[in-house]
Amino acid sequence: MKFSGISDEAGQAIETQIKAHKELRWEYLEIRNVDSENLTMMSDEKFDRVYAKVTESGLKVSCFSSCIGNWATEISGDFKKDVDELQRAIPRMHRFNTKYIRVMSWPNNKENPLTDEEWGKGAIRRMKELAKMAEDGNIILGHENCSGWGEPADKMVRMAEEVNSPAFKLLFDTGNVVYYSGGNALESYKKVKPYLCYVHIKDYRMEGEKHRATYPGEGDAKVKEVMAELKKDGYGGFVSIEPHLASVVHEGKVGDPEVTYRTYITYGQKLMAIAAL
């Protein structure tokens, strides 16, 4: 397996993100935001600067963590924004020679929510359109089990089967199983395994009625068991960290820069130690 990480959780500047992955001796980083702007949404000029710095560092990009279908969208929202974002992303992915782009499947409407079946049909219909674009662009959508329709695992599997595209695969996040559905991450992994393309590592522990993020293997997300199963299965793809400890960047919670950086390094080191067991 190959290690990576959503690098804005090490720091906002691309230089800090590169530094962290160099310190961990990883070849790849998964880019989401740079200075609070998503890689798929920033201007061409800023993208050129990020591209130049990453390329000069010798690092490669394992995945674009896009905004498509994410927690800030709704199933009845403006789908054209997602189409436009994917259109922008594909040539940028080609420049980085990056195969995967992380997508989600649209939370239900806050007002006038759809039934679960209506929600699912709408998400699948949208995803089929994006998957056709991905096929034409020779890239792969990695659908994450997050706040959209695709959690728990049975929904992920249904989406993969109904989208039925070589450009649509599943991105499995250990922590999201605990956070969103209270399920068993190891059992969820076994269900999605035939469709898997990418893995995110988060971990959570329940404290009272709240989830608290932990280092990998210290919570309820069965990180050690999932990592052991990945090794047993001969998984050769990416395993990418998303600590959510010192900073939760996508929610605008950015902690002390030094604490954030050191937490990220420690998180990566702890995951490598688990992988070595």
N, C-alpha and C positions, 0 to 999 in steps of 0.2 A: 504494500500500500504506500501511497504518497501523501505526505503531510502538507497541509495548507491551513489558512485561517482567514476569517473575515477581518482584514487587517486594520480597518478603522477602529477596532476595539483595542488596538495598541496605541493609536494616536491619530489625530486629524490630518496632519501633514503627510504627504506621500513619502517624504524623507524619513519620517519616524516609522512609518509602516514598513518601508524597506529595511531600515536598521533592525527592527524587531525580527524580521524573517532571516536576516543575515545572522543575527545573534543565535537564533534557533538552528541555524544551518539548514534551513529549508530552501528548496529551489523555487517554490511557488507561493503566490499569495492570491487570495480571493478578494477582489476589490469591490467594495460597495460605495462608500463615500470618501471623498477627498475634500477637506475643508468644508464639510457639510453639504457637498454637492455629489449626487450620484454619478457614477461613471457614465451611465447611459443618458444622463440629462444635462451634463455640463456642456459649455460651449466647445466648439471645435478647437479653438485656441487653447483652452485649458486642457482638453483631452490631449492635444499634441504635447503639452509640457509634461503631463503625467506619463504619457507613452515614452517620451524621451528619457525621463528619469528612471523608469522601471527597466527599460531596455539597456540603458547604460550600466545599471547595477548588475546585470546578468540574470536577474530574476525573470520568471515567467508567470503568467496569470492563469490560474486553474479554472476560474469561473467569474463571470460577471454577476454580481448580486443586484439584480434589477429591482425596480419598483412595480413591475407588472403583477397585477392582481393582489397586491400586498395588503397589509392590515389597514392602510389608510384609504382603501377603495371600498366600493360596494358592488354587489352583483348587478344592480340596476343602474350603476353609474356609467360614465362616458367611456365606452369600450375603445373609441378611436384613440384615446390617450395611450392605451396599451399597444395598439397597432402601431402608432407613430413611434413609441419608444422602441419597439422591437425593430422597426425599420432603421432607426438610428443606430441601434446596438450592433446589428449584423456586420456592417463594414468595419466597425471598431473592433469587434471580435476577430475578424479576419486579420486585421493589422497585428494583433497580439498573438495570432494563431491559437485562439482560445475556442474550445469546442462547446463548453457548457454555459448556459445562462440560467440563473435561478429565477423561477417564477412561482407565484402562488395562485389561489383560485377564488379570490373575491369573497370577503365576508358578506354575510347576509345584510340586507338593508336594516338600518337602525329604526327607521320609520317604515311602516307597511312591509314587514318582512315577508319573504316568500315561504311557502311550505318547503320542507327539506327536499322533496322530489323536484319541485319547480326550481329551487336553488341549484340542485345538482345538474339538472338538464341544461340550465342556462350556463353553468360553469363549463360543462363538457362541450356545449356548442361553441362557446368562445375559444376554448382550448384547441378544438379541431382547426379553427381558422388560424390561430397562432402556429400550430404545428405544421400546417401547410406552408406558411411563410418560412418556418425553420427548415423544412425539407428543401425548399427552393434556395435557401441561403446556406445550406450545408452546415447547420449547427444543430445543437440539441437543447431542447427545453428540459431543465431539471425541475420537476414540480415538487415543491417542499410541503410537507405536512405541517401546515401552520394555521392561521386564523381563518383561512378560506374553507371551502367545502371539503377539501381533501384530508381530513383527519376525523375519525380514526382510519386504521389501515384498510379496512374493507372498502372505504370510499376511494382511497388511493388506488387500490387494485381495479375497482370498477372504472375509474377514470382512465387508467392505462389501457384497459381492455377496449373501452368504447372509443377513445381517441384513436387507438390502433394505428400508430404512426412510428416509424423508425426514428423520428425526430422528437419523440416525446418519451421521457423516462422519468423515474421517480428519484427524488432527492430525499433521503431519510434523515430526519433530525431526532436524535435520541430524546432530548429534553422536551421537545414539543409534544411527544406522546404523553408525558406526565402533566405538562402544563395545560394542554387543551382538552384532553379526553380522560386523563387519569388512568391510562392504560399501562400495559406491560410492554416496555420497549423491546425486550428480546422477542416476545411473541409477535409484535408488530413487525420487527425486522424480518422474521421468518416468512411472514405473509407477503411483504413487498419485494423480497429478494429477487424473484424472477425478472423484475422490472427495474432494478436498482442501477443507478449510474453514479451516485455521489452520496457522501455521508457528511452530515454536520454533527458535531459533538457539543451538546450542552448538557448540564445536569442540574436538577432541582431537588429540593427536599421540602416536604410540607412542614410548616411551623404554624401550629394553630390552623387557621383557615387560609393561610397565605403560602404561596410558593416562594422559597428563597433559593437563588442560584448558588451553586457550590462548585468547587473544583471537580474535575472529572473523577468519577468513582466514589465520590463522597455523598452522593444524593440517591434518589430513587429511580434514576433513569437507566440503571443496569448497564452502565458504560463498560465496565470490565467484562461482563458477559457478552455484550454485543461485539466488543473488540475481539474477544476470543473466538466468537462465531465467524467474524469476518476473516480472521486468520485461517480458521479451519476450512472455510469455503474458498480459500485462495484468492480473496478479493485483492485486485491490483489497482484499484482506482483511488480517488482522493478521499482523505479523511480531513475535515476542515473544522477548526475550532471557532466557537462563538461564545466567549466566556460569560457575558452579561453580568459580570461581577463589579468591577470598578466603574464601568460605563455601560449604558445601554443606548448605543448611539442612535438607533433608529427611532427611539422615543425622545431624543433630545437630552438624555441624561449623560452628561460628560463629566467624569470625575477629575480629580487632581492628575495632571499629566504624568508625573513620575510614578504615582501609584498605579495608574492605568497601564502604563508601559510595563512595569515590573510584574503586575498581575497577569498580563498577557503572556509574558515570558514564562512565568511559573506554570501557568495553565498548559502551555505547550510542552514544557518539560515533564509535567505530571502525565500527560497523555502519552508521550513517548515511553515513559517508564511502564505504563500499563501495557502498551503494545509490545514491549520487550518481555513480558511475563511468559 
